[in-house]
């Protein structure tokens, strides 16, 4: 048993088939049985019989015949749109698939409806041409002049050229609509995010427009399009210069897609073009980036291949976002730990075990070398900066938002004139920008507050108030 939905679908298909057959029969009757040539001859004879219109009979008959052809073509187009296109649209709305709705939205079927008037125009173009079984060049002069009284020989070629150009515009419009629909249908798939095809679609459109231009010129000149294409070989160098950016963009699009270098939605940074944000569009010639300040940067597609840029896609697909920041300590505050400092550090839960274990290890080494506890120069002793580094490591390992499965470092960098840098190199679990900044700020808020507990000082260049205070003390 067919369900009700499928029955409606078959019914609409039947109606659509009937409508196409109906319109085909109407066109066949109008073109082949009424035949516009007979209508033209009738009008010509009728106007010649009217007094005062003999000298205008031929152009008036041709003009009225052309108006009649245009009217018939318009009526056929109107019926096609009102019957066939509406039926197709209703069928598309009732189906469960989305691709037919996309075709309707991009006016593919409306474009196809123009084929009916184009065929009518083409098949009625010879209304002012006599029904001959030989070429005009084979006629004698008397016969040619006699036929010239009633017929326009050149009008047929002119109308046929107009019809051909009409066909070309229809093909271009339908091809453009189909390509747009194909791209929109492809964008609904999961592959579109990583493999955009907009650049390739634009290249196909350029080829369609180029071929359409060749066909239009050949229709106007009455030449074989292959002859025109052969003549364009001499202009290849000029075309390469004109379409240089397009060719470079096409090659770059292939490289970007094949190597998965960038896709829509990626966060990229390209300082040379002032871009730092999300990729919103990739075309044949340009890549649009919406920066974090909501401005739009436009980058040539080939620049992403010829120049360097940062793609943060790897970070977004990983399990963490890097925190890499250093604190510069005033080196004058670094010192050995005495017993009072060690006793105070043993009260801190996070570093108690480390301080006790490290102190036992160092005392055992010093006793083995017969070095007294007061000899800080010869023996091994704990420093406040060493214990501070260990405290940072333990504190970060216990932090709930730090990913311990990724790179984890608390290291001492090369000292400079601005102090001794202690760098934290870890990864946060949350990658969202606002959350990441909040996690990073909370960690360093705590670090700055805890530094004095280790009798350390943060290096800070003197400000104007510091200089003024020194001057006033003197």
C-alpha positions as CSV (number, residue, x, y, z in Angstrom):
1,X,0.0,0.0,0.0
2,X,1.3,3.4,-0.9
3,X,1.0,6.0,1.8
4,X,-0.9,9.2,1.3
5,X,2.2,11.3,0.9
6,X,3.5,9.1,-1.9
7,X,0.1,9.2,-3.6
8,X,0.0,13.0,-3.6
9,X,3.5,12.9,-5.0
10,X,2.5,10.7,-7.9
11,X,-0.6,12.8,-8.5
12,X,1.5,16.0,-8.8
13,X,3.9,14.1,-11.1
14,X,0.9,13.2,-13.3
15,X,-0.3,16.8,-13.4
16,X,3.1,18.0,-14.3
17,X,3.4,15.5,-17.2
18,X,0.0,16.5,-18.5
19,X,0.9,20.2,-18.3
20,X,4.1,19.6,-20.3
21,X,2.2,17.6,-22.9
22,X,-0.5,20.3,-23.1
23,X,2.0,23.1,-23.6
24,X,3.9,21.1,-26.2
25,X,0.7,20.5,-28.2
26,X,-0.2,24.2,-28.0
27,X,3.2,25.1,-29.3
28,X,3.0,22.5,-32.0
29,X,-0.4,23.7,-33.2
30,X,0.7,27.4,-33.2
31,X,4.0,26.8,-34.9
32,X,3.4,23.9,-37.3
33,X,-0.3,24.0,-38.2
34,X,-1.2,27.6,-38.1
35,X,2.3,28.5,-39.3
36,X,3.3,32.1,-39.0
37,X,4.3,32.3,-42.6
38,X,0.6,31.9,-43.6
39,X,-0.4,34.5,-41.0
40,X,2.2,36.9,-42.5
41,X,0.9,36.3,-46.1
42,X,-2.7,36.8,-44.9
43,X,-1.8,40.1,-43.3
44,X,0.2,41.2,-46.3
45,X,-2.6,40.5,-48.7
46,X,-5.2,42.1,-46.4
47,X,-3.2,45.3,-46.0
48,X,-2.6,45.5,-49.7
49,X,-6.3,45.4,-50.4
50,X,-6.9,48.3,-48.0
51,X,-6.8,51.7,-49.8
52,X,-3.8,53.9,-49.0
53,X,-1.7,51.1,-47.3
54,X,-0.3,49.4,-50.3
55,X,3.2,50.8,-49.9
56,X,3.2,50.1,-46.2
57,X,1.7,46.6,-46.4
58,X,4.9,44.6,-46.3
59,X,6.6,46.3,-43.3
60,X,3.2,46.5,-41.4
61,X,2.6,42.8,-42.0
62,X,6.1,41.9,-40.7
63,X,5.7,44.2,-37.7
64,X,2.3,42.8,-36.8
65,X,3.5,39.2,-37.3
66,X,6.5,39.9,-34.9
67,X,4.1,41.4,-32.3
68,X,1.9,38.3,-32.7
69,X,4.9,36.0,-32.2
70,X,6.0,38.0,-29.1
71,X,2.4,37.8,-27.7
72,X,2.2,34.0,-28.3
73,X,5.6,33.5,-26.7
74,X,4.5,35.6,-23.7
75,X,1.3,33.7,-23.3
76,X,3.2,30.4,-23.5
77,X,5.7,31.6,-20.9
78,X,2.9,32.8,-18.7
79,X,1.1,29.4,-18.9
80,X,4.3,27.6,-18.2
81,X,5.0,29.6,-15.1
82,X,1.5,29.5,-13.8
83,X,1.0,25.8,-14.4
84,X,4.2,23.9,-14.7
85,X,6.4,26.0,-12.4
86,X,3.7,26.2,-9.7
87,X,3.2,22.4,-9.8
88,X,7.0,21.9,-9.5
89,X,7.2,24.3,-6.5
90,X,4.3,22.6,-4.8
91,X,5.9,19.2,-5.3
92,X,9.2,20.5,-3.9
93,X,7.5,21.8,-0.8
94,X,5.8,18.4,-0.1
95,X,9.0,16.3,-0.4
96,X,11.2,15.6,2.6
97,X,14.4,16.4,0.8
98,X,16.0,19.9,0.9
99,X,17.8,20.0,-2.5
100,X,14.6,20.5,-4.5
101,X,13.6,23.5,-2.2
102,X,17.1,24.9,-2.8
103,X,16.6,24.6,-6.6
104,X,13.2,26.4,-6.3
105,X,14.8,29.2,-4.2
106,X,17.5,29.8,-6.7
107,X,14.9,30.0,-9.5
108,X,16.1,27.1,-11.6
109,X,12.7,26.1,-12.8
110,X,11.7,29.7,-13.5
111,X,14.8,29.9,-15.7
112,X,13.8,26.7,-17.5
113,X,10.3,28.2,-18.2
114,X,12.0,30.7,-20.6
115,X,12.8,27.9,-22.9
116,X,9.2,27.7,-24.1
117,X,9.1,31.3,-25.6
118,X,12.7,30.9,-26.8
119,X,11.7,27.8,-28.9
120,X,8.6,29.7,-30.2
121,X,10.7,32.6,-31.3
122,X,13.3,30.3,-32.9
123,X,10.8,28.1,-34.8
124,X,8.8,31.1,-36.1
125,X,11.8,33.2,-37.2
126,X,11.3,32.1,-40.9
127,X,7.8,33.6,-41.2
128,X,9.1,36.2,-43.7
129,X,11.1,33.6,-45.7
130,X,9.6,31.8,-48.7
131,X,9.2,28.0,-48.6
132,X,12.0,27.1,-51.0
133,X,13.7,23.9,-51.8
134,X,16.9,25.5,-53.0
135,X,19.3,28.2,-51.9
136,X,18.7,31.9,-52.8
137,X,22.0,31.9,-54.7
138,X,20.5,29.3,-57.1
139,X,17.5,31.5,-58.0
140,X,17.5,33.6,-61.1
141,X,17.3,37.3,-60.9
142,X,13.6,37.6,-61.9
143,X,12.5,35.0,-59.4
144,X,14.6,36.6,-56.6
145,X,13.1,40.1,-57.4
146,X,9.6,38.7,-57.4
147,X,10.0,37.0,-54.0
148,X,11.6,40.2,-52.6
149,X,8.3,42.0,-53.2
150,X,6.6,39.8,-50.6
151,X,9.3,38.5,-48.3
152,X,12.2,39.8,-46.1
153,X,15.1,37.4,-46.6
154,X,17.4,39.0,-43.9
155,X,14.7,39.2,-41.2
156,X,14.8,35.5,-40.7
157,X,18.5,35.4,-39.8
158,X,18.1,38.5,-37.5
159,X,15.2,36.9,-35.5
160,X,17.0,33.6,-35.4
161,X,20.1,35.3,-34.0
162,X,18.0,37.0,-31.4
163,X,16.5,33.6,-30.5
164,X,20.0,32.1,-30.2
165,X,21.1,34.9,-27.9
166,X,18.0,34.4,-25.9
167,X,18.9,30.7,-25.6
168,X,22.4,31.6,-24.4
169,X,21.1,33.9,-21.7
170,X,18.7,31.2,-20.5
171,X,21.5,28.7,-20.4
172,X,23.7,31.1,-18.5
173,X,21.0,32.0,-16.0
174,X,20.1,28.3,-15.4
175,X,23.7,27.3,-15.2
176,X,24.4,30.1,-12.6
177,X,21.3,29.0,-10.6
178,X,22.3,25.3,-10.7
179,X,25.8,26.2,-9.6
180,X,24.5,28.3,-6.7
181,X,22.1,25.5,-5.8
182,X,24.9,22.9,-5.9
183,X,27.1,25.0,-3.7
184,X,24.3,25.6,-1.2
185,X,23.4,21.9,-1.2
186,X,27.1,21.1,-0.6
187,X,27.3,23.6,2.2
188,X,24.7,21.6,4.1
189,X,27.1,18.6,4.3
190,X,29.7,18.1,7.0
191,X,32.5,18.3,4.5
192,X,31.8,21.9,3.5
193,X,33.3,23.4,6.6
194,X,36.8,21.9,5.8
195,X,36.5,21.8,2.0
196,X,34.8,25.0,0.7
197,X,34.0,24.9,-3.0
198,X,33.0,28.5,-3.6
199,X,36.3,29.3,-5.5
200,X,35.8,26.4,-7.8
201,X,32.1,27.4,-8.4
202,X,33.3,30.9,-9.3
203,X,35.8,29.5,-11.7
204,X,33.1,27.4,-13.5
205,X,31.0,30.6,-13.7
206,X,33.8,32.5,-15.3
207,X,34.1,29.7,-17.9
208,X,30.4,29.7,-18.5
209,X,30.4,33.5,-19.0
210,X,33.4,33.3,-21.2
211,X,31.8,30.6,-23.4
212,X,28.5,32.5,-23.5
213,X,30.3,35.7,-24.7
214,X,32.0,33.7,-27.5
215,X,28.6,32.2,-28.5
216,X,26.9,35.6,-28.5
217,X,29.6,37.1,-30.7
218,X,29.4,34.2,-33.1
219,X,25.6,34.5,-33.2
220,X,25.8,38.2,-34.0
221,X,28.6,37.8,-36.6
222,X,27.1,34.5,-38.0
223,X,30.5,32.8,-37.6
224,X,31.4,29.4,-36.3
225,X,32.4,29.7,-32.6
226,X,35.3,27.3,-33.1
227,X,36.8,29.8,-35.5
228,X,36.6,32.5,-32.8
229,X,38.1,30.2,-30.2
230,X,41.0,29.4,-32.5
231,X,41.6,33.1,-33.0
232,X,41.8,33.6,-29.3
233,X,45.0,31.6,-29.1
234,X,46.9,34.6,-30.2
235,X,45.5,36.5,-27.2
236,X,46.5,33.9,-24.7
237,X,49.3,36.0,-23.3
238,X,46.9,39.0,-22.9
239,X,44.3,36.8,-21.2
240,X,46.9,35.5,-18.8
241,X,47.8,39.0,-17.7
242,X,44.1,40.0,-17.4
243,X,43.2,37.0,-15.4
244,X,46.4,36.8,-13.5
245,X,44.8,37.2,-10.1
246,X,42.1,34.7,-11.0
247,X,44.6,32.1,-12.1
248,X,46.7,32.6,-9.0
249,X,43.6,32.5,-6.8
250,X,42.5,29.2,-8.4
251,X,45.8,27.6,-7.9
252,X,45.9,28.9,-4.3
253,X,42.4,27.6,-3.7
254,X,43.5,24.1,-4.8
255,X,46.5,24.2,-2.5
256,X,44.5,25.5,0.5
257,X,41.9,22.9,0.0
258,X,44.2,20.0,-0.7
259,X,46.5,20.7,2.3
260,X,43.6,21.7,4.6
261,X,45.4,25.0,5.4
262,X,42.4,27.1,6.1
263,X,38.6,26.8,6.1
264,X,35.6,28.8,7.0
265,X,35.3,29.3,10.7
266,X,39.0,29.1,11.4
267,X,40.7,31.7,13.6
268,X,43.7,33.0,11.7
269,X,46.2,35.8,12.3
270,X,48.1,37.5,9.5
271,X,49.9,40.6,10.7
272,X,51.1,41.6,7.2
273,X,47.4,42.2,6.2
274,X,46.1,43.4,9.6
275,X,44.0,40.3,10.0
276,X,43.3,38.6,13.3
277,X,39.9,36.9,13.5
278,X,37.5,34.3,12.1
279,X,37.4,33.4,8.4
280,X,33.9,34.1,7.1
281,X,34.3,33.6,3.3
282,X,36.7,32.0,0.9
283,X,36.3,33.0,-2.8
284,X,38.4,32.5,-5.9
285,X,40.3,35.8,-5.4
286,X,39.8,36.8,-1.7
287,X,39.5,35.5,1.8
288,X,37.4,37.6,4.2
289,X,38.4,37.7,7.9
290,X,36.2,39.2,10.6
291,X,38.6,40.6,13.1
292,X,37.8,40.7,16.8
293,X,36.9,44.4,16.6
294,X,34.3,43.4,14.1
295,X,36.2,45.0,11.2
296,X,36.6,43.0,7.9
297,X,40.0,42.3,6.5
298,X,40.2,41.1,2.8
299,X,43.3,39.0,2.0
300,X,44.2,37.8,-1.5
301,X,43.8,34.0,-1.7
302,X,47.2,33.4,-3.1
303,X,48.7,35.5,-0.2
304,X,47.8,32.6,2.2
305,X,50.1,30.4,0.1
306,X,52.9,32.7,-0.6
307,X,53.1,34.3,2.9
308,X,53.0,33.0,6.4
309,X,50.0,33.2,8.7
310,X,48.9,31.6,12.0
311,X,45.9,29.2,12.1
312,X,44.6,28.6,15.6
313,X,42.6,25.6,14.4
314,X,45.1,23.2,16.0
315,X,44.5,24.9,19.4
316,X,40.8,24.8,19.0
317,X,40.8,21.1,18.1
318,X,43.2,20.2,21.0
319,X,42.4,19.7,24.6
320,X,43.8,23.0,25.9
321,X,44.9,26.5,25.3
322,X,48.4,27.6,26.1
323,X,49.3,29.9,29.0
324,X,52.8,31.3,28.5
325,X,53.7,34.2,30.8
326,X,56.7,35.1,32.9
327,X,57.1,37.0,36.2
328,X,60.4,39.0,36.6
329,X,61.8,38.8,40.1
330,X,64.1,41.3,41.7
331,X,67.4,39.4,41.9
332,X,68.4,41.3,45.0
333,X,65.6,39.6,46.9
334,X,67.0,36.1,46.1
335,X,68.7,34.4,49.1
336,X,69.4,31.2,51.0
337,X,66.8,30.0,53.4
338,X,67.6,30.1,57.1
339,X,66.0,27.9,59.7
340,X,63.4,30.4,60.5
341,X,62.3,30.6,56.9
342,X,62.3,26.8,56.5
343,X,60.2,26.5,59.7
344,X,57.7,28.9,58.3
345,X,57.6,27.2,54.9
346,X,56.9,23.9,56.6
347,X,53.6,25.3,57.7
348,X,52.4,25.6,54.1
349,X,50.5,22.5,53.1
350,X,51.4,22.5,49.4
351,X,55.2,22.6,50.0
352,X,55.6,21.0,53.4
353,X,56.7,17.6,52.2
354,X,59.0,19.1,49.6
355,X,60.8,21.4,52.1
356,X,61.3,18.6,54.6
357,X,62.4,16.0,52.0
358,X,64.7,18.5,50.3
359,X,66.2,19.7,53.6
360,X,67.0,16.1,54.7
361,X,68.6,15.4,51.3
362,X,70.8,18.5,51.5
363,X,71.8,17.9,55.1
364,X,72.8,14.4,54.3
365,X,75.0,15.7,51.4
366,X,76.6,18.4,53.6
367,X,77.3,15.9,56.4
368,X,78.9,13.5,53.9
369,X,81.2,16.4,52.8
370,X,81.8,17.5,56.4
371,X,80.2,20.9,55.7
372,X,78.5,22.8,58.6
373,X,75.0,24.2,58.3
374,X,76.4,27.7,58.7
375,X,78.7,27.4,55.6
376,X,76.2,28.6,53.0
377,X,79.0,29.0,50.4
378,X,80.5,25.5,50.4
379,X,77.5,23.4,51.0
380,X,74.1,22.9,49.4
381,X,71.2,24.9,50.7
382,X,67.6,25.7,49.7
383,X,66.8,29.1,48.3
384,X,63.6,31.1,48.4
385,X,63.4,31.2,44.7
386,X,63.8,27.4,44.4
387,X,61.0,26.8,46.9
388,X,58.9,29.4,45.1
389,X,59.3,27.5,41.8
390,X,58.3,24.3,43.5
391,X,55.3,26.0,45.1
392,X,54.2,27.2,41.6
393,X,54.5,23.7,40.2
394,X,52.5,22.1,43.0
395,X,49.9,24.9,43.0
396,X,49.3,24.6,39.2
397,X,49.2,20.8,39.3
398,X,46.3,21.0,41.8
399,X,44.5,23.7,39.8
400,X,41.2,22.2,38.4
401,X,41.5,24.1,35.1
402,X,45.0,23.1,34.1
403,X,45.4,20.2,31.7
404,X,48.1,18.0,33.1
405,X,48.2,15.8,30.0
406,X,49.8,18.6,27.9
407,X,53.1,20.4,28.2
408,X,53.6,21.5,31.8
409,X,56.6,23.7,32.7
410,X,57.6,26.2,35.4
411,X,61.1,27.3,34.4
412,X,63.7,29.9,35.0
413,X,64.7,32.0,32.0
414,X,67.9,33.9,31.3
415,X,68.3,36.8,33.7
416,X,68.3,40.2,32.2
417,X,68.6,43.8,33.4
418,X,64.9,43.6,34.3
419,X,65.2,40.8,36.7
420,X,65.0,37.0,36.8
421,X,62.0,35.7,34.7
422,X,60.1,32.7,36.1
423,X,58.0,31.5,33.2
424,X,54.8,29.5,33.5
425,X,54.1,27.3,30.4
426,X,50.9,25.3,30.9
427,X,47.6,24.7,29.1
428,X,44.2,25.5,30.3
429,X,41.3,23.1,29.8
430,X,38.9,25.8,28.7
431,X,39.6,27.2,25.3
432,X,37.0,29.9,25.2
433,X,38.7,33.3,25.0
434,X,36.9,35.0,28.0
435,X,37.2,31.9,30.2
436,X,40.8,31.4,29.2
437,X,41.6,35.0,30.2
438,X,39.8,34.6,33.5
439,X,41.7,31.5,34.4
440,X,45.0,33.1,33.5
441,X,44.2,36.2,35.5
442,X,43.2,34.2,38.6
443,X,46.4,32.3,38.5
444,X,48.6,35.3,38.3
445,X,46.5,37.3,40.8
446,X,47.4,34.5,43.3
447,X,51.0,34.4,42.3
448,X,51.6,38.2,42.7
449,X,49.9,38.0,46.1
450,X,51.9,35.0,47.4
451,X,55.4,36.3,46.2
452,X,56.1,38.3,49.4
453,X,55.5,35.2,51.5
454,X,58.8,33.9,50.0
455,X,60.5,37.2,50.8
456,X,60.8,37.8,47.1
457,X,60.1,41.0,45.2
458,X,58.7,41.6,41.7
459,X,61.0,43.6,39.5
460,X,59.4,46.9,38.6
461,X,61.1,49.8,36.9
462,X,61.1,53.0,38.9
463,X,58.3,55.5,38.2
464,X,58.2,59.2,38.6
465,X,56.9,59.0,42.1
466,X,59.8,56.7,43.1
467,X,62.3,59.2,41.8
468,X,60.5,62.1,43.6
469,X,60.5,60.1,46.8
470,X,64.3,59.5,46.6
471,X,64.9,63.2,45.9
472,X,62.8,64.3,48.8
473,X,64.5,61.9,51.2
474,X,67.8,63.4,50.3
